Amino acid sequence: MNYRIGIMVAAVIILSGLTLAFPSWDVGDHTRWIVPIHSEAQATGILRAAAARGCEEHIRTDRFISFNCPQGQPPTPEAQAATQYVLHDATTNELIRAREVHGGVPQGAFDGTGVRVAVIDSGVDTDHPAIRDAVIACVNTTGDANGCEDSQGHGTAVSAIIAGIAASAGGGETPDSVAPGASIIAIKVFPDNGDPIYSDDIAAALLLALSLDPDIINLSLGGGKSTLPDCDASGDPAVDVINTEAAAAGVAVVVSAGNDRFKDSISFPACASSAIAVGAVYQRDQGRVQWLQSCTDRQTAPDRVTCFSNSGPALDVVAPGAFLLTAARGGGVAYFHGTSAAAPVVSGAAALLLEQELRLTGQDLLQTLSSTALELGSKENQDRNGDGRIDSILAAEYVAAHFQPCTTDGDCDDGNLCNGTEQCEAGVCTAGTPPACDDGDACNGAEACDPSSGACAPGTPLECDDGNPCTDDPCAPAVGCVNVDNGTCPACTPAGKGRCNCDRVCSPRELQYGACGDCP
């Protein structure tokens, strides 16, 4: 199979409950304005005036309308630029508790320094102050004349969620990246002219990325729909590379689950068993939100799964993926939505863990992030939430407990003598050899190991006598109890049909109607 691939960004058309002041800032070749509204009649007048000035509506709520306007052109004569605006409730790093990890809780301060994240996307704005220092390589696979520069803004937004720095932009807000010390390897696969790309294009980009020695690969893209195990057997070329070459290299591949509102499946190649498939949740209460994908969240709250986020058995974890402030093409900032936004949050969280312990493989990271995720709702709803929303503190504690390098054999001892004596070899704990308690004789019961002493305790011998005088019941060491006819009881042989209790004792009724000898 060779699916058409798209980027996983969600667009919002109506929302309410978001509290903002009303700034303006440059985004690419236009200026974004936020204008307060107090009535529907006023909103109609503002929309008419803004359209006459060449402005396009961006987001509308019951309290404000944001516009993208030509630079230097306000949406209305009365519009005034504010100096700052404030987002309330949790930010991404506060919700997943990455900020504490940046500050040294619980295992030391980590910001992703030294970790290389390949972002296969639409390129990157290499001049953006928030991410220009993080980009260490930029490769163009499209043939576009502008090289790997990002004409769509998608790859720029994704990269800045992973590794953007606190560079001043617009009204004073800055990208809130998860791993600001990480490095970005940008690989441009989406051409500027919007021509479609397919799974084999992503497979080729994955192989190219692997040749550049990344620690993590982020794919905020996908197409089609599938679930495990059909996905792995589908022959999709990108899935095959993730499950073979990337897995063999120990590289984590983080993939957005898709924004198609699927409740029983996710997109290719997120469905690959070796991928970390990511769905989207809200990071704050946004009130009522209607998305262009024609679904509406009538209520929103931190950790509530967005209505557009794909889900199913192949979904691994969820992360903030709605109203993330990140870098915009051209030097500004913008809101970014979709599982495209959630995937780089997980890539950033993985980068923090890799700085803590660089030997972690992709499967180690999947295990760590999944097993420490915050469960959302009931187990019955796991397909919708995956294993839950990632938590950086719990993940760091898990790595410290399970993957930290050892110096002595004592560092590896788990206190259980029944699994052998663990040893430290070249900084890695190796498993011991469990004692062989089973003597192979089924007749003396199942021998058990005492974890505190490591000694083998005898089992309870089998009691084979079934109380039937017609059989002998010896015990065979290889199989346990067996029943052998001792020949002391007559068989019920008369012709006829009836019921027989097979105890080899012929009752008058059985002699008349049954055939005891035919019973097993």
N, C-alpha and C positions, 0 to 999 in steps of 0.2 A: 504494500500500500504506500501511496505517496500523497499525503494530505496537503491541501493548501494551508499555509500558515499565516496567521495574523497576530498583531500585537494585542496584548490583553489590557487595554485601558477602557475604563467605563466613563461615560459622560452623564452629567447630572443636568436636569432641566428645571426641577423645582425642589426647593428644600425650605425648611423653616426651623426656627429655634436657634439659629447660629447668631451669637452676639459679636458684632464687629464695630469698630469705628469705620470711617469711610475714606480710605486713602486712594492714591493713584501711584502706579509705578510702571516702569518700562518693561515690557515683555517682548523680546525680539524687535520687530519693526513697528510695534504698536504700543499704546499705553493702556493699561487696565485701570478703569475707574470703578469705584463702588459708591453708589448714590443712594441715600436713604429715601424711603417712601413711607407715606402716612395714610394713603387711601388708594383705592383702586382707580379713582378718577385721576389722581396725581400720577400714578404709575402709567396710565395710558398716555398722558401728556408727555411724560419723560421718554417713554419708548418712541413716540412719534418724533420728538425733537432729536433724540439720539440717532434715529435712523436717517434723518435729514442731514446729519453731520458725518455720516459714513461710519457710525459705530454699530457694532454687532453685539447683541445680547449674549452674555456668557453664563451667568447664574442669576436666577430670580428667586427671592423668598418673599415672605409677607412683610419683611422689614427693609430689604434693600434689593437693588438690582446692580449687578456688575456688568460692565461693558468693555469690549476691546475696541479702542478708538484709534484713528490715525494719530501719530505723535504730535503733541501740541494742540490737539483738538479735544476739548472737554465735551461730554455728552450733552450738557445743557449750559447755557450762559451762566447759571447760578452755581455750577459745580465748583467746589473748592477742594484742593488737595489737602488731605490731613498728613500729619507727620508720622503717625504710627497706628498700628492696629493690634488687637490682642485676641488671641484664641484662648478660650476657656476650656476647663476640664483637662483630661490627660493628653499628653503628647505621646508619640510613638514610643520614645525611649522610656518614658515614665510607665507606660502600660506594660511593656515587656521587661521592665526593670534593667535595661541596659545602662542607664545612667549610673546606677549603683556600681556596676561592673567597671565603668570608666573611672569611678572614684576610688576603687580599691576593695569593694565588697563583692564576694566574701573571700576571694583567693588572691588578691592583688589587682592592681590597676591594669586593665587591658582595653585597648582601643582598636585592635586589629593590625597594629604595626607589624610589618614584615609579611603580611598575608596578601596574596595576589588573587584578585577576583576578575575573571573574564566575563564581560558583559556582551553577549551576542544580541545585537539589537539594531537600532537605526543610526548608530554612530554616537558621537558625543560632541558637545560644544567645547572645544579644547581651550577656548578663551574665557570660559565662565570662571569668575573668581572663586566660586565655591568648590570647583573640582579640577581646575587646570593643573594644580600641583599633584593631584592624586593619579592622573592619567600617565602611566609609564610606557604605554604602547597603544597605537591606534592603527588598525588594519582595515582596509577597505576591500571587500570582496565583490562590490557591485559594478565597478568601472565608472562610478560617478566622477565628474570632473573636479568636484570639491573635496575629493579624497574621503576621509572618514568623518568629515564634519556632519553634524546632525541637522538635517533640514526639517525634521518632524518634531523634534523635542522629546520624543519618547525615551530614547537611550540616555539623553542628558538627565531626565528626571529619575530614571532607574539608577543611574550611576551615583547621583547625589544622595539618594536614600541610603546607599551603601556607605559612601565615603566622602560626602560633602563636608566641608569645614564651615565654621561660623563666619562666613564672609558677609559683610553688610550689603543688603540689597533692598531697593525700593523703600517701603515704609518702615524698615527697621527689622522686619522678621528675617530669619535665616533658615536655610535647610537644616533639618534636625536629623543628621545621619546616625546610623547605628554603629558603624565602625570607622570613625573619621581618620584613623591612622592607616587604613588599608590602601592598597594600590589597585588601580583599575587598568585592565587590558581591554580596550574597546574594540569590538569586531563588528563592523558594519555589514549587515546582510539585507536590510530593507533599502531598496533604491529610492532616490529622491522622487522619481516619476511615479511611484506607487505601483509599479508592476508587481504582480504576485510572486511569492516564493513558495517553495514546497519542502516536504520533509527531507528530500535528498539534499536540498540546499543547507538545511540545518545540520544534517549529518556531516556534510563537508566542513561546515563552520565549526562543529564540535571537534573534528579531527584536527583542524587548524589550531583551535584553541589549545587542545592537548599538547600540540607541538611547542607551545609557548610557555609550558610549565606553570599552569595556574594551580592554585589550591582549591578554588571553587569556580564553578561556571554558573552564571545566572541566565536563565531563559525566561523572560517575561513575554512569552509568545506561545502559540499553539493552534490547533485546529482539529476538527473531527470530534469524535467521542468514543470512549472505550472504558472498560473496567478490567481489572485483573480476573483471571489469567489471560483473557483474550488479547490484551494489549501486547504482552511479551511474545505471543505467538503470531502476531499480526503481520510480521515482516516489515513493519515501518522502519525505514533506515535510521531515523534519529533515535528511536527506541533501542534499536540494536546497538548503536554506538554507545549509548548511555549504559546499557546492561553489560557490554563487553569491554571495549577499550577504556571507557571512563572508570568503570568499576575496577578493572585490573590495575589501573594507574592510581587507585585510591582517591580519585577526585570527586568531590561532592558536586552533583548537578541539581540545582534548585530550579524548579519549574512552576510557573503559574498554572493553576487548575483550570482557568477559563471563566468567562463572564456570560455563559449562555443560559444560566438558570437551571442547568441540569441537576436533578436530584438523585440520579442513580448512576452517574458516570462523569468522568472528567475528560479533558482534552488530551490529544497526543501532543508532545511526548511525555506530559506530566504523569501519565498512567504507567510508565515504565517502573518495574519493581525496584530498580536501583536509584530512581530519582527521588528527590524530596518534593512531593506535590503539595502546593500551598494554596489554601483558600483565603478569603478576605473577611475581616470583621471590622466593625466601627471602633474607633479609639475614643470617641466621646459621644455625648448625646447631641444629635443634630436635628432633633424634632422629626417631622415627616419629610421623607426624601423620595422623589420620583426620579427614576433613571431613564435614560434614552432607550435602554433595552426593554422598555415597556413593563418594568416591574416597579413596585412601590413598597418602601418600608414605612409603614404607618407609625411605627415606633422605632427609635434607635437608642442605643446605649453602648457603653464600652463592652467589648467582647460579644456583641450581638452580630451574628453572621449576616452579611449583606444579602439581599434577595437575589442579586445577579451571580453570586459566587457558585461555581459548579461544585458538586459534591458526589460522593459515592465511596465504595469500599477502597478504592485506590488512593483516596485523599489521606495525606499524612498529618498535616498540621494546619493551623490557621494563624494569621497575623494581621495587624492593622493594614487595611487596604482601601480606606475611604477618607477623603479630605486630609491627605498628607501634604504638608507644605514642602516643596522641593525646588530644585533649580529648574528654571525655564530657559529654553533656547534664547540667546541674545543677552544674557547676563542678569535676568531678573529671577523672580520666584513665582510659583503658581501652585494651585491645588492639583493633586494627582490622585486618581481613583482607579480601582480595579484590582484583580489579582496580579496584574502587572506591578502594582505598588506593593502588594503583600510579599511577593517573592523576594525582592531585594532586602526587605526587612529581615527575612530569614537568612539570606546570604550574609548580611551584616552580622547577625547573631552568630552564625557559624564562624565568621572571621574572628570574633572575640574568642571563641573556644579554641580555634587553631593557634592563635597567639599564646594562649594558655598552655596548649599541648599540640605541637606541630605534627606529631606522629598520627593524629587522628585521621582515619580514612573516611571516605564518603559514607560508608555504612556505619562507622562509629558515630558520625555526626547525626545521621538519621536516627540511630538508636537513642542517642543522647537527647536530641530535641524532642523526639516523640515520647520517650519515657518520662520526661520531666515537664511535659506540657500541662497546662491547667485545663482540667476537664470542664467542658461547657455543657451543661445539661446532663441528661441521662445517658446510660450506655446504649439504650435503644436508638438514640439520636447520633451515634458516633459517625455514621456515614456523612452526616451534615457537618460535623465539627472536626472530623479526623480524630486524632488523639488529643486535640485541644489546642489552646493558644500558647505559643512558645513563651518561656520564662527564662531570662538570661541568668538570674541568680541560681535557680535550681539546676540549670544546665551546667553552670560552672562548678557547683558543688558535686554534681554527678561525675564530671571529668576528674575532679580532684580525688574522688573516691575510687574511680575505676581505671583511670588511664595515666595517672601521674608516674613519672619514672621512679624506679626503685634504686636503692644503693646497697641494701643488704637483703638476705633471705627473709629477715623478720618483717620487712616492709610488705612482703607478699603474703604472709601467713594470714589466712582467713579464719583461723581458729577451729576449722573443721578437719579433724584428723582422718575422716573417712574418705576424703578426696585426695589423700596423699600429701606430701610435703612440697609446698610451692617453693620455687627458687628464683632468685634474681639473676638474670643473664643479660649482660650488656644493657642494663637499665630497664629491662622488660621482665615482668613477672611471667613465669612459665608454670603451667599446671603440674601438680604432682601425679603420682600413679596410685590410684585407689587400691586399698588392700583387697585381695581376692578372697572374699568370705564364702562364696558359694562353692561347696565341695562336689557339686554335680549329682548328689544323691537326693532325689525328690522325696524319699521316704522319711528323712529326718527333719523335714520342714525347711523353710527359707531362713538361711542364716542372715543376720543383720549386723551392721557395724555401729558401734557406739561412738558418736561424734566427739565426745569428750576424751575418750581414751584411745580410739582407733582400733580397739580390740573387737574381734569377731565373736558375736554371741550365737550360741546354737539355736536352731529353730525348734518348733514344736513338732514331734514325730506325728505322722499321719495315722489316724485311726481308721482302718479300712473295713472292719467287720460291719456289714450292713444289716445283720440280724436275720438274714434269710438262710435257713438250714439247707437249702438246696444248692447253695454256692459256697465255694471257698473264696476268700478275699485276700489274696496275698498283695504285697507291695513290691513293685518292680522299680528299682532305683532310677531307671531312665524315664519312666512315665508316671509313677505314683501307683495308686490303687487300681487293681484289676479284679474283675469278677469271673470266676471259673466254675462251670457246672460240675458238681461233685458226683453226679449220677445217682444220687440217693432218692430222688423224687421222680414219680412217674410223669410221663408226658400225657397231655390230654389229646388224644388222637381221633376220637370219633368224628365222622363226617357231620356236617351241619354248620350252620352259621349262628353266631352269637357273640357275646362279649367275653373276653378272657382278661384276668388281671395280671397275667404273666408272672405269678409268684411261684410257678412250677408246682403248686399244690392244687390238685384237681378237685374242685368242689362238685357236688352232684349237678348243679346247674351247668357248670362248665363241661362236664362229661356229656351232658345232654345236648347242649347247643354250641359249645365252643370248640376251639382248636388251640389249646394252650401251646402245643408244640410249634405253632406258627408264629408265636410272639417272639420278638427279638430279645 
